[in-house]
Structure formats: structure tokens, C-alpha cells
Amino acid sequence: MESKIFIETDRLLLRQWKETDCSTYISMNLDKEVMEYFPSLLSEVKTRQHIDSIQLTIEQNGYGLFAIERKDTHSFIGFTGFAHPKFEAAFTPCVEIGWRLARDQWGMGFATEAAKACLAYGFRTLQFSAIHSFTSVLNTRSEQVMKKIGMQKNGEFDHPLLEEGHFLQKHVLYTIYSNEFLCTQN
């Protein structure tokens, strides 16, 4: 069965998830390097629950964390898209952009390509006024993607879902506003 394609770039399709994505996503969530800046690895059960939740969110909202498929290989390589953080902070409620790619897909520009396309979709189609992104201060790879897609650093915060003193507690916060993004696209 074909899954709905939301966004297309030169090399990628951003689409609804398929059953065939599960095995790769399970492997990603059990990969210590992919999950280095998350509090823990995700089991197969938790990963399947996450996929179900993502699929439902996309069906209900018309957007979410889209599966990324490479056009050349037709393989699932991770996700990028939008979420609504479920914690209280100075910047919430908000729309967050995030990404996670299989380790063998790193360093090829896929995260940046997919995230830029998501920003365009978010501002032009979904009419978001601002999009945020955040990660542990230790996660410089992800922070570099934020910079490459034109986001500006707003500061740092302690993630409220991580206990005091947790090595991942300190996070960077980046934001881009619709008018800023659309001005750079003309």
C-alpha cells in the first residue's frame, strides 16, 4: 500500500510511515550512537508504540514526524518533522522540528535537506508563525543542522523531564520565525 507523500526534495520523500519502516527504526532506537543524546535506548515495544503514535498524529493533524525515504534506494532512513513538546517551559506550547537518522546515513546532508523542506512546508502550507528546535548542549551535530537551516540560538534551558544533575539536562534552544524564513527564500 502506498503511503501519503507530504514533501518531496531532490533526493528524499517525506511521507506517512509504513510497516516496512519498523525494522530499521527499531535498529536505530537500539543504536547507542543514534541515541547518544537521549536518556535511554528504546525497546522494540516502545519503538512500535512510538510509530503508532506518530502515524496517528499525522492522520489527525496532517503533519508530524514524517518518515524519510531515499528516492534512489527507496529505503527508510529516519524521520524529520513536527511535534508539540509535552512539557512546560518558557517557550511552550510551541511547534518543534526534530530529526533522527540511521547512523549509516549521517554526513550526507539528508537531515539538513529534509529539515529545510519541512520548514518551508511548516511556514507556507501549515502557516506556523514560529518553529523551535532543541537538543542537549552536548549534541553538536544536531545543533549544526539547526544552524544550517537558518535557525537562531535563543539560549539554553534545563529540560524539565530530566532530573537535576542529569548529564543531558542542559539544552540549547533555537527558533526561526515565518517572516525570517520566507524572506530568505525569495
C-alpha positions in Angstrom: 0.0 0.0 0.0 1.3 3.5 -0.9 1.7 5.9 1.9 0.9 9.5 1.5 3.8 11.7 0.5 3.8 15.2 2.1 7.1 16.7 0.9 9.5 15.9 -1.9 13.0 17.1 -2.2 15.7 16.3 -4.8 16.7 13.2 -3.0 14.0 12.5 -0.4 10.4 11.7 0.1 8.8 12.7 3.4 5.8 10.6 3.9 3.5 8.7 6.3 5.1 5.7 7.9 4.9 2.1 6.5 5.1 -1.3 8.3 8.3 -1.8 6.4 9.9 1.1 8.3 9.7 -0.7 11.6 12.8 -2.9 11.5 15.1 0.0 10.6 13.5 2.3 13.2 13.8 -0.4 15.9 17.5 -0.8 15.0 18.0 3.0 15.1 16.5 3.2 18.6 18.7 0.4 19.8 21.9 2.0 18.4 23.9 3.7 21.1 25.4 6.3 18.8 22.0 7.3 17.3 20.5 7.5 20.8 23.6 9.0 22.4 21.8 12.2 23.4 18.6 10.6 24.6 18.1 9.4 28.2 17.8 5.7 27.1 17.5 3.3 24.2 14.0 2.4 23.1 12.9 -1.2 23.1 11.1 -2.8 20.2 7.8 -2.5 22.0 8.4 1.2 22.8 9.5 1.8 19.2 6.4 0.3 17.8 4.3 2.3 20.2 6.2 5.4 19.0 5.5 4.6 15.4 1.8 4.1 16.1 1.7 7.5 17.9 3.4 9.2 15.1 1.1 7.7 12.5 -2.0 8.7 14.4 -0.7 12.3 14.9 -0.1 12.6 11.2 -3.5 11.3 10.4 -5.2 13.6 12.9 -3.1 16.8 12.3 -2.0 16.4 8.7 1.6 16.7 9.9 4.0 15.2 12.4 7.3 13.3 12.3 7.4 12.3 8.7 9.3 9.1 7.6 12.2 9.9 5.3 12.7 7.7 2.2 15.6 8.0 -0.1 14.5 8.2 -3.7 17.5 6.4 -5.1 17.2 3.3 -2.9 13.5 3.6 -1.7 14.8 2.9 1.8 13.6 4.4 5.0 16.4 6.3 6.7 14.8 8.1 9.7 12.4 10.9 10.3 12.0 14.7 10.4 9.1 16.8 11.0 7.0 18.5 13.7 5.9 17.7 17.2 4.4 19.6 20.1 6.6 19.2 23.2 4.7 17.7 26.2 6.4 19.7 28.9 6.2 23.2 30.3 8.9 25.7 29.6 9.1 29.4 28.8 8.8 28.7 25.1 5.9 26.1 25.2 3.4 25.5 23.9 5.2 25.5 20.6 5.9 23.7 17.3 9.2 21.8 17.4 11.1 20.5 14.4 13.2 17.4 15.0 15.0 14.6 13.2 16.6 11.3 13.7 18.6 9.4 11.0 20.1 5.9 10.8 23.8 6.2 11.6 24.9 4.9 8.1 23.0 7.9 6.6 24.9 10.6 8.6 27.2 13.1 6.9 25.3 13.1 3.6 23.2 16.2 4.2 19.9 14.3 4.4 18.9 15.8 7.8 19.5 19.4 6.6 17.7 18.7 3.3 14.7 17.2 5.0 14.6 19.8 7.7 14.8 22.8 5.2 11.9 21.2 3.3 9.9 20.8 6.5 10.4 24.4 7.4 9.1 25.5 4.0 6.1 23.2 4.5 5.5 24.4 8.0 5.5 28.1 7.1 3.9 28.0 3.7 1.4 25.2 3.9 0.7 24.9 7.7 1.0 28.6 8.4 3.2 28.2 11.5 4.4 31.6 12.8 7.5 30.1 14.6 9.3 26.8 14.8 11.6 25.8 17.6 14.3 23.1 18.0 16.2 22.0 21.0 18.8 19.4 22.0 21.4 18.7 24.6 24.2 21.1 24.6 26.4 18.1 24.0 24.7 17.3 20.7 26.8 19.5 18.4 25.8 17.5 15.3 22.1 18.3 15.7 22.9 21.9 16.7 24.8 22.3 13.4 21.7 21.2 11.5 19.8 23.9 13.3 22.3 26.5 12.2 22.4 25.2 8.6 18.6 25.5 8.2 18.7 29.2 9.4 17.6 28.8 13.0 18.9 31.3 15.6 20.0 30.3 19.1 17.6 31.7 21.7 19.6 30.5 24.7 19.7 27.4 27.0 17.4 25.8 29.4 17.2 22.8 31.8 15.0 20.2 30.3 12.2 19.7 32.8 11.8 16.0 32.2 15.4 15.2 33.2 16.3 15.1 36.8 18.6 17.7 38.3 22.2 17.0 37.5 21.5 14.6 34.6 24.3 14.9 32.0 21.7 15.7 29.3 19.7 18.2 31.3 21.2 21.4 29.8 19.7 22.1 26.4 20.2 24.7 23.6 17.1 26.3 22.1 16.9 27.5 18.5 14.0 29.3 16.8 13.1 30.6 13.3 10.1 32.8 12.6 7.9 32.7 9.5 8.9 36.1 8.3 12.6 35.4 8.7 12.4 32.1 6.8 10.2 33.5 4.0 12.4 36.5 3.4 15.4 34.2 2.9 13.5 32.1 0.3 12.7 34.9 -2.1 
